[in-house]
Amino acid sequence: MFVSTGGMDVDKKKSTILLMHGSGLTHIVWSLHEQFYASQGFNVLSVDLPGHGNSEGPSLKSIEEISDWVKSLINKIDISKIIFVGHSQGCLVGIDFASRYPELVGSLVLVAGSYKLPVNQDLIDLAEAGDDRSVLLMMKWGYEGSKAFIGGNPVKKIINSSREIREVLAVDLNACNNYKDGEESLKKINCPTLCIFGDLDKMVPLEVGNKMAAMIKNSEKKIIKNCGHMIIFEKAFEMRQLVKEFLFKS
């Protein structure tokens, strides 16, 4: 397994932030976040899930399997509790993990997430065929500001082969589509929770995000203006400031 620590050693005396990427992606999506949180005095664990990026093995086929993998990672590193920060699919993992292993979660940050992420069947079919149109379709639905990125859209640079589309992205999309316990899981979450949404998000419309935030007992909600689904790229500096304020308050 591969975990990026923002260039710092893990210090058991510090609080630990675990960063969980979304479907088909890798720890690279957190490149504007890792060192920032490390500079604020946190341990940072930015993971590549199995089969993604630098982590070997087949991709995990369900959200529950990913949660169990996170638990084994925490046990291996010997950390008693984490701050779980998830984006998109990573939010499903965070919701599931916090509901099943509440003793391991100090606080939860859900970025562009929902308790359910149904996936369009056309997108799944394209991904299972290894067709790169699936990536283009995902980017079209996920981004408002894709033309604003210097050097092009980073998602396409991460998912750039038919094998990755077929063996990684397709598996992740099916895991999202098949996760049905989100609503019940939300009711079990007791830790302080921050929900961050983009007002232009097409994958998780604001009304869906608002409903999720309202179902979590100890939660607060922040909405970032002029932002789509990929908040971690589009408004990275604004997002990490919101996370910092939340963590130092909670």
N, C-alpha and C positions, 0 to 999 in steps of 0.2 A: 504494500500500500504506500501511496505517496501523500505526504502532508507538508505543505509550505508553512513556515513559522514566521514569515516576515523578516527573516534574517537574524532572529534572536533565539537563544536557547530557552527551553521551557523552564520556568521558575515556579516551583510548587507553592511559593508564598503568594503569587499573583493570581488574580482571577483570569479565567481562560475563556476566550471567545472562539467558538467553532463556526466557521463560514462554510455554508453548504450551497453548492452551485445548482443550477437548474438543468433541465433536460438536454442531454447531448453535450453539455459543456464541461469545463474543467476549472481548476483553481485559478486559472489565468483571469477569469472574469472579475476576481477580487483584487487585481493588481493595484488599483487605486485606493484600496482599503487596508490591506495587510499591514504595511509599515505605519500607516496613520494610527491604527489601534495599538500596535506595538509601542509607538512613541507616547501613547497615553497611559502606559503602564500595564497593559494586558498581555498575557500570553495569547498568541494567535495560532490556530490550527485551521489552515485553509486546505480542504481535502480534495483529492481526486477520488471519486468513487471507483470501485472495481470496474475495469474495462475502459475507464476514462483517462485521458491524458497519460500520466506517468504510472498509473496504477494498473497492475496486471490482472488477469482473470476475466471471466465473463461478467457482463453487466448483471446487476441484481434485478430480479424480475418483479418485485413488488415493493411498495412503500414500507411495508412491515419488515421485509428483509433488510432494507437500507437502515431502518431504525436499529435493528439488532446489530448490524455492522458498526454503527456509531457507538453503540454500547460496548462492543468488544474493543473498539479503538480506545475509548476512554479508560477501560479496564487495563489495556496494554500500557498506556502512558501513565497510568496510576494517578488519575485526576478524580477528585471527589465530586465535582460539580462544574457545569459549563454554562456559559451564556450562548444560547443557540441563535445564530443569525442565518436565516434561509431566504433564498430568492426563488420565486416561482415554484417549480417542483420541490425545491428545498423547503418551502413552507409546509407542504404536505408532510414531509419528513419531520419537520419541527413540531407540527401539531400532533402527529402520531407519537413521536418520541416523548414529548412533554406529558402526554396523557398516560403513556404506559410506564414511563420511568421518571415520575415527578421528582423523586429524590435526587436525580442527577442534573436537574435544570434549575439554575438560579433565576434566570430571566430569559425571555423569548422575544426575538425581533423577526417579524414576518414582513418581507418586502415584496410587493406585487404578488401577493398570495391569496389563496382561497382555500376553503375546506373541501372543495371539490374542483377538479380541473378536467372536465370532459373534453376529449380531443376529437376534432373533426375526422371522420372515417377516411376522407380523401387524403388527409395529411398522413394518417397511419399507413394507408396503402402505399403511398409514395415512399415513405421511409422504409417500410419493409422490403420494397423493391430496390432500395439503395439509390433512389432517384434524387438528384440534388435539387430538384424542384421543391422537395419537401422543406429544405432549408430556406429557400427563397420565400416560400409560403409562410413559414414560421416567422421570418424576419418582417414580412409585410404586415402580419397581424400584430407583431410584438412591438414594432418601432413606430414612433411618430417622427423622430429626428434622425433617421438613418443617413440622410445626406449630409449631416453635420459632422460626421466622423472623418477626421484626417486619416487618409490611407485606407478608407473603406470600412465597411461594417465588420466589427471583430467576430461576430458569430460565424460568419462564413469562413473566417480564417481558422477557427477552432474545429468546426465540423467540415472537413475538406476532402473526404474520400467516400466512395460508395460503401466501403466496409464499415466506416464509422457511422454512416447513416443507418445501415442495415443492422449492425450488431450493437450499437450504442443508443443512437437517437430513437430508433423504433422501439427498443426495449423500454426505454424511459417513458416514451409517450403511452405505451400500453400500461405501464405501472401507474401513471397518473389516471388514465381512463378507468382502471379497475379498482381504484381506491374508493371505497364506499363508506368508510367509518368516520369521515371527517366531522360530521355534525355531532355525533356522540362524543368524539374525542375532544372537541372544543369545550364541551360541558365539564370535562374533567380537569381542564387546565386551571391552575391556581396561582402560578407564578406571575410576577409583573410582565406584561406583554405590550410591545409597541408594534402597531400595524402601520406600514407606510405604503401609500398608494400614489400612482400617477393619475392625474385627472383625465389624461387622454388614452389610458390603457385600454386596448381592444380585447386583450385576452382575459383580463380580470376587470370588467367594468366597475365603476365606482359603486353602483348600487349593490353589486355582489360583495365587494370589499366592506362596505358599510354594514351589511348584514352579518358578515363574519365577525367584525370587530365588536358588534353589539352582543354577540353570543359568548364572548370571552369575558369572564367576570372581572378580572383585574387588568383591564386593557386601556390603552389610549391610542388615538388615531391621528396620523398626520397625512396631509395631502400635499403633494408637490405639484405645482402648477406647470403647465406646458410640458408634460412628461408622459411618456408611454410606458410600456411594460418593462423595458430594460433600464430601470432606475439606476442600477449599479454602474452603468456606463453614462447614461444621459445626464444624470444629476448627481454624480458621485460625491462631489464636495458637499452639496446640500444634504444629501442622505447621511453621510457619515457624521456630520455635525448634529443632526437629529438623534442619531444613535448614541453619540457621545453624551449629549445632554440627558438622554433617557437613562443611560447606565450610571452616570454620576448622581442622578437623582434617586434611582431605585435601590 
